[in-house]
């Protein structure tokens, strides 16, 4: 099993597809702040825009 990268885990949390009791869960707001801090970008809560940026930078 492959471990999720920090970017992947933050994106999963931004999508709110991880149960609250799961290891690695964080709130949508915290996930957004983490993505913004790590990337230096700001796409708000637009999951599609974050996915595109992460793929374009080979981080996803």
Buried (B, 14 or more C-beta within 10 A) or exposed (E): EEEEEEBBBBBBBBBBEBEEEEEEBBEEEEBBEBBBEEBEEEBEBEBEEBBEBBEEEEBB
